[in-house]
Amino acid sequence: MKSTLARCASLLSIAAVATTAFAGTASAAPVFGASNFSGGNWGGYVSFGSFTSATASWVEPSVTCNSANDLFAPWVGIDGDGSSTVEQTGVATDCSSGSPVYQAWYEMYPAAPVYYNEPVSAGDHITATVTRTGTSSYQLVISDTSQGWSKTTTKSLASQHASAEAIIESPTDSYPNISGGVAFTGVKFDGTNLASTSPSGLDADDRGTGTWSPGAISNGTDFTMTRH
């Protein structure tokens, strides 16, 4: 994967990452929407253009932690490939305590992520949408229909309107074992099926020994990330 701008930006220190940091604060959390690994740490599909909305759904996968460094998130967003800003929301799985901890978050990169306190478990049905509501204003919505909650956040950012994407990412370049991979469904940019937005596939590096790659798009909107 070719790293560009936001995907090439330096990560904040991840040495202090801990489950206790995942409680509505971003002070010690790693930054998503950035990469400092030569193979890249974004995997999924990105479409280039001045999109005003991006939406995707997935079933939060069950994972087995390989190490306390394992950390990843599926997310949907606007910008980041070809720009220095990203407006994104998703669910992080953190293994720093030795067991997976799931937590929803949003991020207006280059600001650090902010984590929600609502419960998330493996098997939950998640839908995430980012909408540009003005020149520099955004609405970020994430819902867990299995747990019965939805969070809406409105933020402003002087962004560059460069792209839209559905992505998995590991700021630590270390993924847990993910049962069945990560299956995105209903991916649309500006209400248009993913397949009709000229998407480009991105491979994510996994410890330098594996690669997460997007499969073919089915039904115009669905694809699965698998490791090989």
C-alpha positions in Angstrom: 0.0 0.0 0.0 1.3 3.4 -0.9 1.3 5.6 2.2 0.3 9.2 1.8 0.1 12.2 4.1 -2.2 11.2 7.0 -1.2 7.6 6.4 2.4 8.6 6.6 2.1 10.8 9.7 3.9 9.9 12.9 2.0 8.0 15.6 1.8 9.3 19.1 3.6 7.1 21.6 1.8 3.8 22.1 3.9 2.7 25.1 1.3 4.0 27.5 -1.7 2.3 25.8 -3.9 0.6 28.3 -7.5 -0.4 28.7 -7.9 2.2 31.4 -7.3 4.8 28.7 -10.4 3.7 26.8 -13.0 5.6 28.9 -14.0 8.7 27.0 -10.5 10.1 26.9 -7.8 10.3 24.3 -4.9 11.3 26.5 -3.0 8.0 26.3 -4.7 6.4 23.3 -3.0 5.6 20.0 -4.0 7.6 17.0 -5.9 6.0 14.2 -5.8 7.5 10.7 -2.0 7.5 10.7 0.8 5.2 9.7 4.5 4.9 10.2 4.9 1.4 8.8 6.4 0.8 5.4 3.7 -1.7 4.4 1.0 0.7 5.6 -1.6 0.0 8.2 -4.8 0.8 6.4 -6.6 -2.1 4.7 -9.9 -1.8 2.8 -11.3 0.3 0.0 -10.8 4.1 -0.6 -12.4 6.2 -3.2 -11.0 9.6 -4.2 -13.1 12.7 -4.5 -15.0 15.4 -2.5 -17.4 13.0 -0.8 -19.9 14.4 1.8 -20.9 11.0 3.4 -19.5 7.6 4.0 -21.4 4.7 5.7 -20.7 1.0 6.4 -21.9 -1.8 8.7 -20.1 -4.8 10.1 -20.5 -7.5 12.7 -17.9 -6.9 15.4 -15.6 -9.9 15.0 -14.5 -12.3 17.8 -10.7 -12.2 18.3 -8.0 -14.1 20.2 -5.2 -11.9 21.5 -1.6 -12.9 20.4 0.1 -10.2 22.6 -0.6 -7.2 24.7 0.4 -5.1 21.6 -2.5 -6.2 19.5 -4.9 -3.4 18.6 -7.1 -2.8 15.6 -10.3 -1.1 14.5 -12.7 -1.3 11.6 -13.9 2.2 10.8 -15.5 4.4 8.2 -14.4 7.9 7.3 -13.8 10.8 5.0 -10.4 12.1 4.0 -7.0 10.7 4.9 -5.7 9.3 1.7 -4.2 12.3 -0.2 -4.9 14.7 2.7 -3.6 15.4 6.2 -7.0 15.2 8.0 -9.4 12.3 8.7 -12.9 12.3 10.1 -13.7 8.8 11.2 -15.6 6.6 13.6 -15.5 2.9 14.4 -14.8 0.2 17.1 -11.4 -0.5 18.5 -10.3 -3.9 19.9 -7.5 -3.5 22.4 -5.5 -6.4 23.9 -3.3 -4.5 26.2 -4.8 -6.1 29.3 -4.3 -9.6 27.7 -7.9 -10.0 26.7 -9.9 -8.2 24.0 -11.7 -5.0 25.1 -14.1 -3.5 22.5 -14.9 0.2 22.5 -16.5 2.6 20.0 -14.7 5.8 19.2 -14.5 8.8 16.9 -11.5 10.8 15.7 -11.0 14.1 14.0 -7.4 13.4 13.0 -4.8 14.9 13.7 -6.6 15.2 17.1 -6.5 12.0 19.2 -9.4 9.6 19.3 -12.2 10.0 21.8 -13.7 6.8 23.2 -17.4 6.2 24.2 -18.4 4.3 27.3 -21.3 2.4 25.7 -20.9 -1.5 25.7 -19.7 -3.4 22.7 -19.2 -7.1 22.4 -18.1 -9.5 19.7 -21.0 -10.4 17.5 -22.6 -7.0 17.8 -24.1 -5.4 14.7 -22.4 -2.0 14.1 -23.3 0.8 11.7 -21.1 3.9 11.3 -21.7 7.0 9.2 -19.6 10.2 8.7 -21.4 13.1 7.1 -20.0 16.5 6.0 -22.7 18.9 6.9 -20.9 22.1 5.9 -17.6 23.3 4.6 -15.8 22.3 7.8 -18.5 20.6 10.0 -19.1 16.9 10.4 -21.6 14.6 12.0 -20.2 11.2 13.2 -22.8 8.5 14.1 -22.1 5.0 15.3 -24.8 2.6 16.4 -24.8 -0.8 18.1 -28.2 -2.3 17.3 -27.4 -5.4 19.3 -26.8 -3.4 22.5 -29.5 -0.8 21.6 -27.4 2.4 21.6 -26.4 5.1 19.2 -24.0 8.0 19.6 -23.9 11.2 17.5 -21.1 13.7 17.6 -20.8 17.0 15.7 -17.4 18.5 15.2 -15.6 21.0 13.0 -12.3 20.6 11.2 -10.6 22.5 8.4 -10.5 19.4 6.2 -9.5 18.8 2.6 -12.4 16.7 1.1 -10.0 14.2 -0.6 -11.5 10.8 -0.2 -13.9 8.4 1.6 -13.1 4.9 2.9 -14.1 1.8 4.8 -10.9 0.5 6.6 -9.4 -1.8 9.2 -6.3 -0.3 10.9 -3.8 -1.3 13.5 -1.8 1.7 14.9 0.6 -0.8 16.5 1.0 -2.9 13.3 -0.1 -5.9 15.4 -3.5 -7.6 14.8 -5.1 -10.3 17.0 -6.4 -13.5 15.4 -9.7 -12.4 13.9 -12.2 -15.2 13.4 -13.6 -15.1 9.9 -11.9 -11.8 9.0 -13.8 -8.5 9.0 -16.8 -8.3 6.7 -18.1 -4.8 5.7 -21.6 -4.5 4.4 -23.7 -1.7 3.0 -20.7 0.5 2.1 -21.8 3.6 0.4 -20.2 7.0 -0.3 -22.6 9.9 -1.0 -25.4 7.2 -1.1 -23.7 5.5 -4.0 -22.7 1.8 -3.8 -19.0 1.4 -3.1 -18.4 -0.5 -6.4 -19.7 2.5 -8.4 -17.3 5.1 -6.8 -14.1 3.8 -8.5 -12.6 2.3 -5.3 -9.0 1.4 -4.8 -8.0 -1.6 -2.6 -5.5 -1.2 0.2 -3.5 -3.9 1.9 -2.6 -3.6 5.6 0.6 -4.9 7.1 0.5 -7.3 10.0 3.8 -7.5 11.9 5.7 -7.5 8.6 4.9 -11.2 8.2 1.3 -11.1 7.0 -1.1 -8.9 5.0 -4.7 -8.1 5.4 -6.3 -7.6 2.0 -9.8 -6.7 0.8 -11.8 -9.3 -1.2 -13.8 -8.7 -4.2 -16.8 -6.4 -3.8 -20.1 -8.2 -3.8 -23.6 -6.8 -4.2 -22.0 -3.5 -5.0 -21.4 -2.7 -1.3 -19.9 -5.6 0.6 -16.4 -7.0 1.1 -14.3 -9.0 3.6 -10.8 -8.3 4.9 -8.8 -11.5 5.3 -5.2 -12.2 6.3 -2.7 -14.1 4.1 
